[in-house]
Amino acid sequence: MSASIAAKIMGVAGGLTRLSKIPACNVLLLGQQKKSLSGFSQTTMIPHTGFIYYSEIVQNTAPDLKRKATRLVATKSTLAARVDACHEAPDGSIGRRFRDEIERKLDKLQEPPPVKFVKPLPKPIDQSKKKRGGKRVRKMKERYALTEFRKQANRMNFADIEDDAYQEDLGYTRGTIGKTGTGRIRLPQVDEKTKVRISKTLQKNLQKQQIWGGSTTVKKQISGTASSVAFTPLQGLEIVNPQAAEVKVNEANAKYFSNTSGFLKVDKKD
């Protein structure tokens, strides 16, 4: 710092001996102005700044580093005052060394940050995954695979005008189905591998539903809320046999359409 600022600091502290006994955090605040002007703005006043803040070495620093430079100069100034109080370096060599350290640290702080290189991620180790296979899985894949009919519906011919199925600008078309000369839809051969099958569990469930619902070849399933009691205008309640109609049909068919009856021979009258 300059000689004028050093003299101001020593004058406020009360001499070199007292200055050497003051810690660096208090030396930083020596000479600060405390003004409270009512009605005036205080934006131009910088708080917690003393004589060291207005020194040449601090003012030549970047604005965002002035606070750090002030603390650094205050620390080295306190050490230099203690050296002068003990009369250890009258030639000023320690003071020049302190100044070089301050300038070196300030230059280090003003350096641009190093360029961050994008570190590539390591190559992942692809381990062989366990894939489910076998006869059962192969059959399941074949069951849900695209049929030939669907493949033809998804296929389109190049430079061919499509016939819209719903008479719209953008509608559903049949693809290449029925593009042969007759114009009729020619169904491809059914592939047994991709044919839809009903599982055994579903077959058992359907059979149970038919048995529980009373489904036969004559009548369909009966709802669970249906009743065999009918209301008649003559006797009020009448119990109706729901299987009576089926019995009548069986009796009528037992004569001509029975599986056990043979052919009848009619004798001619003389």
C-alpha positions in Angstrom: 0.0 0.0 0.0 1.1 3.6 -0.3 2.8 5.7 2.4 -0.3 7.9 2.9 -2.6 5.0 3.6 0.0 3.4 6.0 0.3 6.7 7.9 -3.5 6.9 8.2 -3.7 3.3 9.5 -1.0 4.0 12.1 -2.7 7.3 13.1 -6.1 5.6 13.7 -4.5 2.6 15.5 -2.4 4.9 17.8 1.1 3.9 16.7 3.1 1.0 15.3 3.1 -0.9 18.6 -0.6 -0.8 19.0 -1.1 -1.6 15.3 1.0 -4.8 15.7 -1.4 -6.0 18.5 -4.6 -5.5 16.4 -5.8 -8.6 14.6 -6.1 -8.6 10.8 -9.9 -8.6 10.9 -10.0 -5.3 12.8 -7.2 -3.7 10.7 -9.4 -4.3 7.7 -12.1 -2.0 9.2 -9.7 0.8 10.3 -10.9 4.1 8.7 -14.5 3.0 7.8 -17.1 5.7 7.6 -20.3 5.3 9.6 -22.8 7.8 8.4 -26.5 7.6 8.9 -28.1 10.4 6.9 -31.8 10.3 7.4 -33.7 10.7 4.1 -30.7 10.1 1.9 -29.8 7.0 -0.1 -27.0 4.7 1.2 -26.5 2.8 -2.0 -23.3 4.6 -2.8 -21.8 3.7 0.6 -19.8 0.5 0.7 -20.1 -1.1 4.2 -17.2 -2.6 6.1 -14.5 -0.8 4.1 -11.6 1.1 5.5 -8.3 2.7 4.3 -7.0 -0.6 2.9 -10.0 -0.9 0.5 -9.0 2.3 -1.3 -5.4 1.3 -1.7 -3.8 1.1 -5.2 -3.4 -2.7 -5.2 -7.0 -3.3 -4.3 -8.5 -0.7 -6.7 -6.6 -2.3 -9.6 -8.3 -5.6 -8.9 -11.5 -6.8 -10.6 -14.7 -5.6 -8.9 -15.8 -9.1 -7.9 -12.4 -9.8 -6.3 -11.9 -6.5 -4.3 -13.3 -8.1 -1.1 -10.8 -10.9 -1.2 -8.0 -8.6 -2.2 -8.8 -6.4 0.8 -8.7 -9.3 3.3 -5.4 -10.5 1.7 -3.8 -7.1 2.0 -5.0 -6.6 5.6 -3.5 -10.0 6.6 -0.1 -9.2 5.1 -0.1 -5.6 6.4 -0.7 -7.0 10.0 2.3 -9.3 9.6 4.4 -6.5 8.1 3.5 -4.2 11.1 4.6 -6.9 13.6 7.9 -7.3 11.7 8.5 -3.5 11.8 7.6 -3.4 15.5 10.3 -5.9 16.2 12.8 -4.3 13.9 13.6 -7.6 12.1 13.8 -6.4 8.5 14.7 -2.7 8.2 15.6 -3.1 4.5 12.0 -3.9 3.6 12.7 -7.3 2.0 9.8 -9.0 3.9 7.4 -6.3 2.7 8.4 -6.8 -0.9 8.0 -10.5 -0.5 4.5 -10.1 0.9 3.6 -7.8 -2.0 4.8 -10.4 -4.5 2.7 -13.1 -2.8 -0.4 -10.9 -2.9 0.1 -10.1 -6.6 0.7 -13.8 -7.4 -2.5 -14.9 -5.6 -4.6 -12.1 -7.2 -3.3 -13.2 -10.7 -4.2 -16.8 -9.8 -7.7 -15.7 -8.8 -8.2 -13.8 -12.1 -7.2 -16.7 -14.3 -10.1 -18.2 -16.4 -11.4 -21.6 -15.2 -9.9 -24.6 -16.8 -11.7 -26.1 -19.8 -13.8 -29.1 -18.7 -13.4 -32.0 -21.0 -16.3 -34.3 -21.5 -15.2 -37.6 -20.2 -16.7 -40.4 -22.2 -18.5 -43.1 -20.4 -16.8 -46.5 -20.4 -18.1 -49.0 -22.8 -20.8 -51.1 -21.1 -20.1 -54.7 -20.7 -22.9 -56.5 -22.6 -23.6 -59.7 -20.9 -25.6 -62.4 -22.6 -29.2 -62.0 -21.5 -31.3 -65.0 -20.6 -34.1 -65.3 -23.1 -37.0 -67.6 -22.5 -37.3 -70.3 -25.1 -38.7 -73.7 -25.7 -41.7 -75.3 -27.2 -44.2 -73.5 -25.1 -42.9 -70.0 -25.8 -42.5 -70.8 -29.5 -46.1 -71.8 -29.7 -47.2 -68.7 -27.9 -45.2 -66.5 -30.3 -46.7 -68.3 -33.3 -50.2 -67.8 -31.9 -49.8 -64.1 -31.6 -47.8 -63.6 -34.8 -49.2 -61.7 -37.8 -51.3 -63.9 -40.1 -50.8 -63.9 -43.9 -54.2 -62.2 -44.3 -53.1 -59.3 -42.1 -49.7 -59.1 -43.9 -51.5 -58.7 -47.2 -53.7 -56.0 -45.7 -50.7 -54.0 -44.5 -48.9 -54.3 -47.9 -49.3 -51.6 -50.6 -48.5 -51.7 -54.3 -46.4 -49.0 -55.8 -48.2 -46.4 -58.1 -51.6 -48.1 -57.5 -54.8 -46.3 -56.7 -56.3 -47.6 -53.5 -60.1 -48.1 -53.1 -61.2 -46.5 -49.9 -63.4 -48.8 -47.9 -65.4 -46.0 -46.2 -65.4 -43.5 -49.1 -63.2 -40.9 -47.3 -60.0 -39.1 -48.2 -58.0 -40.9 -45.7 -59.7 -44.1 -44.7 -59.2 -47.8 -44.3 -58.0 -49.8 -47.3 -57.6 -53.5 -47.8 -54.0 -53.3 -49.0 -53.1 -56.0 -51.5 -56.1 -58.2 -50.6 -58.2 -59.0 -53.6 -55.8 -57.3 -56.1 -56.0 -60.2 -58.6 -58.0 -60.1 -61.8 -61.4 -61.2 -60.5 -61.6 -58.5 -57.8 -62.8 -60.9 -55.2 -61.1 -61.3 -51.9 -59.1 -64.5 -52.1 -58.5 -65.8 -48.7 -55.0 -67.3 -48.1 -54.6 -70.8 -46.8 -55.0 -71.1 -43.1 -51.7 -71.7 -41.3 -52.1 -74.1 -38.4 -49.2 -72.4 -36.6 -50.9 -69.0 -36.5 -54.4 -70.3 -36.1 -56.2 -69.0 -33.0 -56.8 -71.7 -30.5 -58.7 -71.8 -27.3 -56.7 -72.9 -24.3 -57.9 -75.9 -22.2 -58.6 -73.7 -19.2 -60.9 -71.5 -21.3 -62.7 -74.6 -22.7 -63.3 -75.9 -19.2 -64.7 -72.5 -18.1 -67.0 -72.4 -21.1 -68.3 -75.9 -20.4 -69.0 -75.0 -16.8 -70.9 -71.9 -17.8 -73.0 -74.0 -20.2 -73.8 -76.6 -17.6 -74.6 -74.1 -14.9 -76.8 -72.0 -17.2 -78.7 -75.0 -18.5 -77.6 -74.6 -22.1 -78.6 -77.4 -24.5 -79.0 -77.9 -28.2 -82.6 -76.7 -28.1 -82.4 -73.7 -25.8 -79.7 -71.2 -24.9 -78.4 -70.3 -21.5 -81.0 -69.3 -18.9 -80.3 -66.2 -16.8 -79.8 -66.7 -13.1 -82.8 -64.6 -12.3 -85.2 -66.7 -14.4 -87.8 -68.7 -12.4 -89.9 -71.7 -13.1 -93.0 -70.1 -11.6 -95.4 -68.4 -14.0 -98.4 -66.1 -13.3 -101.6 -67.1 -15.0 -104.9 -65.2 -15.0 -106.9 -68.3 -14.0 -105.0 -69.9 -11.0 -102.5 -67.1 -10.1 -99.3 -69.0 -9.7 -98.4 -72.0 -11.8 -95.3 -74.0 -11.7 -93.9 -74.5 -15.2 -91.4 -77.2 -16.1 -88.7 -75.5 -18.3 -87.7 -78.8 -19.7 -91.2 -79.8 -21.0 -90.6 -78.2 -24.4 -87.4 -80.1 -24.8 -89.2 -83.4 -23.9 -91.9 -82.7 -26.4 -89.4 -82.1 -29.2 -87.5 -85.3 -28.3 -90.7 -87.4 -28.3 -91.7 -86.0 -31.7 -88.3 -86.8 -33.2 -88.1 -90.2 -31.6 -90.3 -91.8 -34.2 -88.8 -90.7 -37.5 -85.5 -89.1 -36.6 -84.4 -91.6 -33.9 -80.9 -93.1 -34.0 -82.2 -96.6 -33.0 -85.4 -96.9 -35.2 -85.1 -98.6 -38.5 -87.0 -98.4 -41.8 -90.7 -99.2 -41.8 -92.2 -101.5 -44.4 -95.8 -100.9 -45.5 -97.6 -104.0 -46.8 -99.8 -103.5 -49.8 -103.5 -104.5 -49.5 -104.7 -107.1 -51.9 
